[in-house]
Amino acid sequence: MTIDIPEDVALQLEKLAKRNDIEVGDLLRELLERDEAERAAKQKRRATGADFARNAKAAGLASPEPVDTSERSREILNTEFADYLKRRASR
């Protein structure tokens, strides 16, 4: 495939590729990948359950056994949430 670009741009690409000791095609690939990554980072998306699980695992917060929070939700609300509210009120 051939792309027609101005000569001055081609010379700049060659100079930059030479400075980075890579081929022009590889330089363009890196620039495109960097642009794609920056665009993806700028896109606002909501975290998914999988994102939370991955982050918890990376932070060492993962449980070795499956935990069914919904099964314990009433207990959690009656104990831990009440303690949380008491701590907040005492500030």
C-alpha positions in Angstrom: 0.0 0.0 0.0 1.3 3.4 -0.9 0.3 6.6 0.9 1.0 10.0 -0.8 2.3 12.4 1.8 4.2 15.7 1.4 8.0 15.3 1.1 8.8 17.4 4.2 6.5 15.2 6.3 8.2 12.0 4.9 11.6 13.5 5.7 10.5 14.3 9.3 9.2 10.8 9.7 12.5 9.3 8.4 14.5 11.5 10.8 12.4 10.6 13.8 12.5 6.9 12.9 16.3 7.1 12.6 16.6 8.9 15.9 14.5 6.1 17.6 16.4 3.4 15.6 13.2 2.0 14.1 11.6 1.7 10.7 9.2 4.4 9.5 6.4 1.8 9.5 7.1 0.9 13.1 7.2 4.5 14.1 3.8 5.1 12.5 2.4 2.0 14.2 3.6 3.3 17.6 2.1 6.8 16.9 -1.2 5.2 15.9 -1.2 3.0 19.0 -0.4 5.9 21.3 -3.2 7.9 19.7 -5.6 5.1 20.2 -4.6 4.6 23.8 -5.0 8.3 24.5 -8.5 8.4 22.9 -9.5 5.3 24.9 -8.3 7.0 28.1 -10.3 10.1 27.3 -13.5 8.2 26.8 -15.5 8.3 29.9 -17.0 4.9 30.7 -18.4 3.5 33.9 -16.5 0.9 35.8 -18.0 -2.6 35.5 -18.1 -5.3 38.1 -15.2 -6.9 36.2 -13.2 -3.7 36.6 -13.9 -3.7 40.4 -12.9 -7.3 40.7 -9.7 -6.8 38.8 -8.8 -3.8 40.9 -9.6 -5.6 44.1 -7.4 -8.5 43.1 -4.5 -6.3 42.1 -4.8 -4.5 45.5 -4.8 -7.9 47.3 -8.4 -7.5 48.4 -9.7 -10.6 46.8 -11.1 -13.3 49.0 -9.8 -16.9 48.5 -13.3 -18.1 48.8 -16.4 -16.9 46.9 -18.4 -14.3 48.9 -22.1 -13.7 48.4 -22.5 -10.2 49.6 -26.2 -10.1 48.7 -26.8 -13.0 51.1 -25.3 -11.0 53.9 -26.6 -7.6 52.9 -29.1 -7.3 55.8 -26.4 -8.3 58.3 -23.9 -5.8 56.7 -26.5 -3.0 56.9 -27.3 -3.7 60.5 -23.7 -3.9 61.7 -21.0 -2.3 59.5 -23.2 0.5 58.0 -24.4 1.5 61.4 -20.7 1.7 62.6 -19.9 3.7 59.6 -22.7 6.2 60.3 -21.6 6.5 63.9 -18.0 7.3 62.9 -19.2 9.9 60.4 -21.5 11.6 63.0 -18.7 11.9 65.5 -16.4 13.9 63.1 
